Amino acid sequence: MNDCSFQPQLSAYYDGELSEEQRGQIEAHLARCPACTAELRSYGKLSAAMASQLPAPIPRQALDRLKVNVRREAQQHWWRYAGAQFDRTVRRVTAVAAVILVGASAAFFMVPGKAAPSARADDVIVESLASGSDSVSSGVTRSSPGSEERQMARWIVADLSQHDVVKTEFNVQH
């Protein structure tokens, strides 16, 4: 071990971190101090040993290929993730649609029949024309229609039905 007062400055001298004046003082001291000279030589040996252990620099082409491959892998990872998210979303939407369909089907089959009977518009008009009633919805007839009147009313309704004039349903109230 070197007990010289210049020993703490030897590392800075070896690395070239001292001013010109300080360098001159260290060089004058090295000419007279064999311990500091040996210490400085050991710094050189240590630097050489460390330099031999460092890996060789990677060529520029290899770095460029590495960048391209990393970018490609990141893009593929993103697309796989996005595809999985899309699949999950499609499955969830399909499940919701299936639940809605099953619920609507069950509700359709569980709904009881209509309370009031309904008649086709043709039948209501035939009865109205045959009976001579002024109002279709009044349901009140003045006289009982005959077969000729009913036949005439059926022809009129059939003719009107061909022209899409009468295509709705009315509720007949009794």
Secondary structure by P-SEA (a helix, b strand, c coil): ccccccccaaaaaaaccccaaaaaaaaaaaaccaaaaaaaaaaaaaaaaaaaaccccccaaaaaaaaaaaaaaaaaaaaaaaaaaaaaaaaaaaaaaaaaaaaaaaaaaacccccbbbbcaaaaaaaaaaacccccccccccccccaaaaaaaaaaaaaaaaaccccbbbbbcc
